[in-house]
């Protein structure tokens, strides 16, 4: 079933995010923004974790997570250790939720109309994997640029 492959992809890319955050030699640079760059690596990390914990954990897995999307982009100078903890919590909730998802659930309509219209849950999970990978590339670029 596709859930095992999705778990592998999300886990791989979230671990890569953790690695990228740990590769910053100066923790302050995680939050640096230069001209032409909208978001710091720290804010992208918070955004990715919030996104997955909301759309997979809260919506699909009925976790108690409450997303504050605005804070994902406004918070600054959170310790690297806290970012890593957030990534690890995200891996756990994504894995737990997807392990419990049945093939039937994946074929159903996703409970929210994220794009303004009904979409298949499996399709949306693939979108979320792509979204994670897109922003992961931005974090990698940010680290090398800063």
C-alpha positions in Angstrom: 0.0 0.0 0.0 1.2 3.5 -0.7 1.2 4.5 2.9 4.5 2.8 3.6 6.1 4.6 0.7 4.6 7.9 1.9 6.0 7.2 5.4 9.4 6.5 3.9 9.3 9.8 1.8 8.1 12.0 4.7 10.6 10.4 7.1 13.5 10.8 4.7 12.7 14.4 3.9 12.0 15.4 7.5 15.3 13.8 8.6 17.0 15.7 5.8 15.4 18.9 7.1 16.8 18.0 10.6 20.2 17.5 9.0 20.0 20.9 7.2 19.1 22.7 10.4 22.0 21.0 12.2 24.4 22.0 9.4 24.2 25.7 10.2 27.5 26.5 11.9 26.0 29.6 13.6 22.5 29.0 15.1 21.6 32.7 14.5 22.0 32.2 10.8 19.0 29.8 10.8 16.9 33.0 11.2 18.8 35.3 8.8 17.1 36.8 5.9 18.9 38.6 3.0 17.5 40.8 0.3 15.5 38.7 -2.2 14.7 36.0 0.4 11.3 36.0 2.0 11.7 33.4 4.7 14.5 32.1 7.0 15.2 28.4 7.3 13.8 28.5 10.8 10.5 29.9 9.5 10.4 27.3 6.7 11.0 24.6 9.3 8.1 25.8 11.4 5.9 26.1 8.4 6.7 22.5 7.2 6.1 21.0 10.6 2.9 23.0 11.1 1.6 22.1 7.7 2.1 18.4 8.2 1.0 18.3 11.8 -2.2 20.1 10.7 -3.1 18.4 7.4 -2.0 14.9 8.3 -2.0 14.8 12.2 -5.0 17.0 13.0 -7.3 16.5 10.0 -6.6 12.9 9.2 -5.4 11.5 12.5 -7.6 13.7 14.7 -4.6 14.8 16.9 -5.1 17.7 19.2 -2.7 19.9 17.1 -3.9 23.4 16.6 -2.1 25.2 13.8 -1.0 28.9 13.9 0.1 29.5 10.3 0.8 33.1 10.9 3.2 32.3 13.8 5.1 29.9 11.5 6.3 32.9 9.6 6.5 35.5 12.4 8.3 33.6 15.2 12.1 34.2 15.4 15.1 32.9 17.2 13.7 29.6 18.5 16.5 27.4 19.6 17.8 24.8 17.2 17.0 22.1 19.7 13.3 23.1 19.7 13.2 23.0 15.9 14.7 19.5 16.0 12.1 18.5 18.6 9.3 19.9 16.3 10.7 17.9 13.3 10.8 14.7 15.4 7.3 15.3 16.7 6.2 15.8 13.0 7.8 12.5 12.0 6.0 10.7 14.8 2.6 12.1 14.0 2.9 11.6 10.2 4.1 8.0 10.7 1.4 7.2 13.3 -1.4 8.7 11.2 -0.4 7.1 8.0 0.2 3.7 9.6 -3.4 3.8 10.7 -4.9 4.9 7.4 -6.6 2.3 5.4 -6.7 2.0 1.6 -10.3 3.0 1.7 -9.6 6.2 3.6 -6.9 7.2 1.1 -9.4 6.7 -1.8 -11.9 9.0 -0.1 -12.3 12.7 -0.5 -9.9 14.7 1.8 -12.0 16.3 4.5 -11.0 19.9 3.7 -11.3 21.6 0.3 -7.8 22.9 0.4 -7.7 24.0 -3.2 -11.3 25.2 -3.2 -12.7 21.9 -4.5 -12.8 18.3 -3.5 -9.7 16.2 -3.8 -8.7 12.6 -3.2 -6.8 12.1 0.1 -4.0 10.1 -1.6 -3.5 12.9 -4.1 -3.3 15.5 -1.3 -0.8 13.4 0.5 1.4 13.3 -2.6 1.0 17.1 -2.8 2.1 17.4 0.8 5.2 15.3 0.0 6.0 17.6 -2.9 5.4 20.7 -0.8 7.9 19.4 1.8 10.5 18.7 -0.8 10.1 22.1 -2.4 10.6 23.9 0.9 13.4 21.5 1.8 15.3 22.7 -1.3 14.7 26.3 -0.1 16.2 25.5 3.3 19.3 23.9 1.6 19.7 27.0 -0.7 19.3 29.3 2.3 22.0 27.5 4.3 24.5 27.7 1.5 23.7 31.3 0.7 23.9 32.5 4.3 
